[in-house]
């Protein structure tokens, strides 16, 4: 009897191991759940919580290989660009978080790079400055503009907003977290790093346990119905618009959705887009809601693997023509 029980346990253990092996193989081919950065990307900042560290090159490991992220002398992604414009040049300033920054993709595949290449076919003297910083909320983006980005003296600001931008974060806590993360990276046990890099199943199962993405999305969507939270965002948005209008700068707002809002997915509420559209349209600002351009049966092809919000190169290709046409009107472009 005891031998039979032991045999059953052995069979169950073997089956479990086979399941885990097959799961690991599947995840490695279908999910991009580990990104390992070989240097710290951020430096603490009293006003903003953190900024990008100038003059560094970061190697980001993704499922398809390695992505090089170069931060220039002024702390922006991309090639060096002076504050002062060459006479006759026109500038577009791209603001936002990790999506316009181009997290997880090579610079030539980022939205800023693709847009600049297209614009230069019409006017070689147009520049696109990528002023995006990963995980920046709108409140940080606005402060960053007042502190730094205004120096680039743009003609047009292309402001990308995600639904998380409604909530203002505590920059003191953000700064502490950056310092803490820096210390963790420096002192993290080799065994922990090895698990993160080699066991996709461990990371995936931990993510399922936390169920963070779905909980977070539900909380964000709910917050758009909170008038107290919304009024603070609205106040800053109006203030930002007045500030740039006084400097003869045009504004275009690009709203980035969660793909769970697509009718071809879970069809979550689009109330945040409605509120943003009403707010900025009321200030005579061009608003581009990209849901209609991405919401089709192939929507997963436009996003980073296992991601609900970050567009990949193909996703940027889908929205670039729409944004380009709006810029073309404002800049009055004619093809060379």
C-alpha positions in Angstrom: 0.0 0.0 0.0 2.7 2.4 1.0 4.7 1.6 -2.2 1.5 2.5 -4.3 1.1 5.8 -2.5 4.8 6.6 -3.1 4.4 5.8 -6.7 1.4 8.1 -7.0 3.3 10.9 -5.4 6.2 10.4 -7.7 3.9 10.5 -10.8 2.2 13.7 -9.5 5.6 15.3 -8.9 6.8 14.3 -12.4 3.5 15.7 -13.9 3.9 18.9 -12.0 7.5 19.3 -13.2 6.5 18.7 -16.8 3.7 21.3 -16.4 6.1 23.9 -15.0 8.7 23.1 -17.8 6.0 23.5 -20.5 4.8 26.7 -18.9 8.3 28.2 -18.8 8.8 27.4 -22.5 5.4 28.9 -23.4 6.1 32.1 -21.4 9.5 32.6 -22.9 8.0 32.5 -26.4 4.8 34.5 -25.6 5.5 36.9 -22.8 7.9 39.7 -22.2 7.8 39.7 -18.4 11.4 40.4 -17.5 13.4 43.6 -18.1 16.7 43.9 -16.5 18.5 47.3 -16.7 22.3 47.2 -16.1 22.4 50.7 -14.6 20.1 52.9 -12.7 18.0 55.0 -15.0 16.9 57.7 -12.6 18.5 60.2 -10.3 16.6 61.7 -7.3 15.1 65.2 -7.6 13.6 67.3 -4.9 10.9 68.9 -7.1 10.0 66.0 -9.4 10.8 62.9 -7.4 13.3 61.9 -10.1 14.7 62.8 -13.5 16.7 60.8 -16.1 20.4 60.6 -15.5 22.3 62.6 -18.1 25.0 61.1 -20.4 24.4 57.4 -19.8 23.7 54.5 -22.0 21.5 51.7 -20.6 21.1 48.2 -21.9 17.6 46.9 -21.4 17.1 43.1 -21.8 13.8 42.2 -23.4 12.5 38.9 -24.8 13.7 39.6 -28.4 17.2 40.7 -27.3 18.7 44.0 -26.0 17.5 47.5 -26.3 19.9 50.4 -26.0 18.6 53.5 -24.2 20.8 56.6 -24.6 20.2 59.6 -22.4 21.7 62.8 -23.7 23.6 65.6 -21.9 20.3 67.4 -20.9 18.8 64.2 -19.5 16.4 63.3 -22.4 16.3 60.2 -24.5 17.8 60.6 -28.0 20.6 62.6 -29.6 22.0 65.8 -28.0 19.9 68.8 -28.8 20.7 72.4 -27.7 18.2 74.6 -25.9 18.7 77.4 -28.4 17.1 76.7 -31.8 18.9 77.3 -35.1 17.3 80.2 -36.8 14.5 79.1 -39.1 14.1 75.7 -37.3 10.7 74.7 -35.9 10.3 72.4 -32.9 7.8 70.0 -31.5 8.1 69.0 -27.9 6.8 65.5 -27.0 5.7 65.2 -23.4 4.5 62.2 -21.4 5.6 59.0 -19.7 7.0 55.7 -20.7 5.0 55.3 -23.9 6.4 58.3 -25.8 9.7 57.7 -24.1 9.8 54.4 -25.9 10.3 51.9 -23.0 11.4 48.5 -24.3 12.1 49.6 -27.9 15.0 50.9 -29.9 15.1 54.7 -30.4 14.5 54.5 -34.1 11.2 52.7 -33.4 10.0 55.3 -30.9 7.1 57.6 -31.7 9.4 60.7 -31.5 11.8 59.2 -34.1 9.1 58.0 -36.5 7.3 61.3 -36.3 10.5 63.4 -36.9 11.5 61.2 -39.9 8.0 61.8 -41.5 8.0 65.5 -40.8 11.5 66.0 -42.3 10.2 64.7 -45.6 8.2 68.0 -45.7 10.6 70.3 -43.9 14.2 69.2 -43.0 14.4 72.0 -40.4 11.8 70.5 -38.1 12.9 68.9 -34.8 11.1 66.6 -32.4 12.3 66.8 -28.8 11.5 63.8 -26.7 10.8 65.3 -23.3 9.0 62.1 -22.0 10.2 60.5 -18.7 9.0 57.0 -17.7 6.2 56.9 -15.2 5.7 60.7 -15.1 2.2 61.7 -14.2 0.7 64.9 -15.7 1.5 66.9 -12.6 5.2 65.9 -12.9 5.2 66.6 -16.7 3.8 70.1 -16.0 6.4 70.8 -13.3 9.2 69.4 -15.6 8.1 71.8 -18.3 8.3 74.7 -15.9 11.7 73.6 -14.6 13.4 72.4 -17.8 11.4 71.7 -21.0 10.4 75.4 -21.6 14.0 76.1 -22.5 13.6 74.3 -25.8 11.1 77.0 -26.9 8.8 74.7 -28.9 6.2 75.8 -31.5 3.9 72.9 -30.6 3.6 70.7 -27.6 2.3 67.1 -28.2 1.1 66.0 -24.8 0.4 62.3 -24.4 -1.9 61.4 -21.5 -2.7 58.0 -20.0 -5.6 57.5 -17.7 -3.3 57.2 -14.7 -2.3 60.9 -15.2 -5.4 62.0 -13.2 -3.8 61.2 -9.9 -1.0 63.4 -8.5 1.8 61.4 -6.9 3.8 62.4 -3.8 7.2 63.4 -5.2 8.9 63.1 -1.8 7.9 59.4 -1.7 9.0 59.0 -5.3 12.4 60.4 -4.5 12.8 58.0 -1.5 11.7 55.1 -3.7 14.4 56.0 -6.3 17.1 56.1 -3.6 15.8 52.8 -2.2 15.7 51.1 -5.6 19.2 52.3 -6.3 20.4 50.7 -3.1 18.5 47.5 -3.8 20.0 47.2 -7.3 23.5 47.7 -5.8 23.0 45.2 -3.0 20.5 42.7 -4.4 21.5 39.1 -3.9 22.8 37.3 -7.0 20.3 34.5 -6.4 17.4 37.0 -6.6 18.7 38.5 -9.9 19.2 35.0 -11.3 15.5 34.1 -10.5 14.3 37.3 -12.2 16.3 36.6 -15.3 15.9 32.9 -15.6 12.5 31.9 -14.1 9.7 33.5 -16.1 7.2 31.2 -14.4 8.1 32.5 -11.0 7.6 36.1 -12.1 4.4 35.3 -13.9 2.8 33.4 -11.0 3.8 36.1 -8.6 2.0 38.6 -10.9 -1.1 36.5 -10.9 -1.0 36.3 -7.1 -0.9 40.1 -6.9 -3.4 40.6 -9.7 -2.0 44.2 -9.8 -2.8 45.2 -13.4 -6.6 44.5 -13.2 -7.0 45.9 -9.7 -5.0 49.0 -10.8 -7.1 49.6 -13.9 -10.3 49.3 -12.0 -9.1 51.8 -9.4 -8.0 54.3 -12.1 -11.3 54.1 -14.0 -13.2 54.6 -10.8 -11.1 57.6 -9.9 -12.4 59.5 -13.0 -15.8 59.7 -11.4 -14.4 61.3 -8.3 -15.0 65.1 -8.8 -12.5 66.0 -6.1 -9.7 64.2 -7.8 -10.7 65.4 -11.2 -11.0 69.1 -10.2 -7.3 69.1 -9.2 -6.3 67.7 -12.5 -8.6 70.1 -14.4 -7.1 73.1 -12.5 -3.5 72.1 -13.5 -4.6 71.4 -17.1 -6.1 74.9 -17.4 -3.1 76.5 -15.8 -0.8 74.6 -18.2 -2.8 75.7 -21.3 -2.7 79.4 -20.2 1.1 79.2 -19.6 1.9 77.9 -23.0 -0.6 80.0 -24.8 1.1 83.1 -23.3 4.2 81.9 -25.1 2.5 81.4 -28.4 2.8 77.6 -28.2 0.1 75.3 -29.7 -1.1 72.2 -27.9 -2.2 68.8 -29.1 -3.4 66.2 -26.6 -3.0 62.5 -27.5 -5.0 60.2 -25.2 -3.5 56.7 -24.7 -6.1 54.1 -23.6 -5.9 50.7 -21.8 -6.7 48.1 -24.4 -9.3 46.7 -22.0 -11.4 49.6 -23.2 -11.6 48.3 -26.7 -14.9 46.8 -27.9 -12.8 43.9 -29.3 -11.5 43.3 -25.8 -13.4 43.9 -22.4 -15.1 47.1 -23.5 -14.4 48.9 -20.2 -15.8 52.4 -19.7 -14.5 55.3 -21.9 -15.7 57.9 -19.5 -12.1 59.2 -18.9 -11.7 59.9 -22.6 -15.0 61.8 -22.6 -14.0 64.0 -19.7 -10.6 64.7 -21.2 -12.1 65.5 -24.6 -14.6 67.8 -23.0 -12.0 69.6 -20.9 -9.4 70.3 -23.6 -11.9 70.9 -26.5 -13.4 73.5 -24.3 -10.0 75.2 -24.3 -9.8 75.0 -28.1 -7.2 72.3 -27.9 -7.0 69.5 -30.5 -7.6 66.2 -28.8 -6.8 62.8 -30.4 -8.4 59.8 -28.9 -6.6 56.8 -30.5 -9.1 54.1 -29.5 -10.8 54.2 -32.9 -7.5 53.6 -34.7 -6.4 50.7 -32.5 -9.6 48.9 -31.6 -9.8 46.0 -34.0 -9.3 42.2 -33.9 -5.6 42.6 -34.2 -5.1 45.0 -31.3 -2.7 42.8 -29.5 -0.2 43.2 -32.4 0.1 46.9 -31.5 1.2 46.4 -27.9 4.3 45.2 -26.2 3.9 41.5 -25.3 1.8 40.9 -22.3 1.1 44.6 -21.9 -2.2 46.6 -21.7 -1.0 50.1 -22.5 2.6 50.3 -24.0 2.5 50.5 -27.8 5.2 48.8 -29.8 6.6 49.9 -33.1 3.6 48.6 -35.1 1.3 50.5 -32.7 3.2 53.8 -33.3 2.9 53.1 -37.0 -0.9 53.0 -36.6 -1.3 56.3 -34.8 1.6 58.3 -36.5 -0.5 59.2 -39.6 -3.3 60.7 -37.5 -0.9 62.8 -35.4 1.1 63.8 -38.5 -2.0 65.2 -40.2 -2.8 67.4 -37.2 0.8 68.7 -37.1 0.7 69.3 -40.8 -2.2 71.6 -40.4 -0.6 73.6 -37.6 2.8 73.8 -39.2 1.5 74.4 -42.7 3.6 71.8 -44.4 4.1 71.1 -48.1 6.1 68.1 -49.3 9.6 68.9 -50.7 
